Amino acid sequence: MSESPQLVTQLLRAVIAYTWFFETCDETVLDDDTALKQQEYVAHLLNQLSNANKQRVADELATLAASETDPTYREFVETFAFTMGLTEPADG
């Protein structure tokens, strides 16, 4: 399979969107414990990536965040790599 930046970008957007859903959905829609377990599973899967691919995801997240117009969602995307355990905090 050849490299496809558009594929990586779209898949990352899907992961972010579903993680955002788990983060923000009301407990009447989804039990808080289930939402947390799903977020933890996303983090687990992403942490299976090589360090180079983790960096690639972090770089792509920075690009996506820069183009996001909703400030709340932009902050979510900006902190996604750290929250998922892919990177260290920017100031640390």
C-alpha positions in Angstrom: 0.0 0.0 0.0 1.5 3.3 -1.0 1.6 6.4 1.2 -1.6 8.4 1.2 -1.5 11.6 3.3 -5.2 12.2 2.7 -6.0 8.8 4.1 -4.0 9.5 7.3 -5.6 12.9 7.7 -9.1 11.6 7.3 -8.6 8.7 9.6 -7.1 11.0 12.2 -10.1 13.3 11.8 -12.4 10.3 12.5 -10.5 9.3 15.6 -10.6 12.9 16.9 -14.3 13.2 16.2 -15.2 10.0 18.0 -13.0 10.8 20.9 -14.6 14.3 21.1 -18.0 12.5 21.2 -16.9 10.3 24.1 -15.5 13.4 25.9 -18.5 15.6 25.5 -21.6 13.4 25.3 -24.1 13.6 28.1 -24.5 10.6 30.4 -28.0 10.2 29.2 -26.5 9.3 25.8 -23.6 7.2 27.0 -22.6 6.1 30.4 -19.5 8.0 31.7 -17.6 4.8 32.5 -18.2 3.5 29.0 -17.1 6.8 27.4 -13.9 6.8 29.5 -13.1 3.1 28.6 -13.5 4.0 24.9 -11.1 7.0 25.3 -8.6 4.8 27.1 -8.8 2.2 24.3 -8.1 4.9 21.7 -5.1 6.0 23.7 -4.0 2.3 24.0 -4.2 1.8 20.2 -2.4 5.1 19.4 0.4 4.2 21.8 1.1 1.0 19.8 2.5 3.3 17.1 6.3 3.7 16.6 7.8 6.9 18.0 8.2 8.2 14.4 4.5 7.6 13.7 3.5 9.2 17.1 5.4 12.3 16.0 3.7 12.2 12.6 0.3 12.1 14.4 1.3 15.0 16.6 2.5 17.0 13.5 -0.8 16.3 11.7 -2.8 17.3 14.8 -1.0 20.6 14.9 -1.9 21.2 11.3 -5.6 20.3 11.9 -5.7 22.5 15.0 -4.4 25.5 13.1 -7.2 25.2 10.6 -10.0 24.7 13.2 -12.3 27.7 13.7 -14.2 26.5 16.8 -12.0 27.5 19.8 -13.1 24.7 22.1 -12.6 22.0 19.5 -9.3 23.6 18.4 -8.0 23.3 22.0 -9.2 19.7 22.1 -7.2 18.9 19.0 -4.2 20.9 20.2 -4.0 18.8 23.4 -5.1 15.5 21.9 -1.5 14.1 21.4 -0.6 14.9 25.0 -4.0 13.7 26.4 -3.5 10.4 24.5 0.0 10.0 25.9 1.7 10.4 22.5 3.8 13.5 23.5 5.1 15.3 26.6 3.6 18.6 27.6 4.8 21.5 25.3 6.3 23.4 28.3 7.9 20.3 29.9 
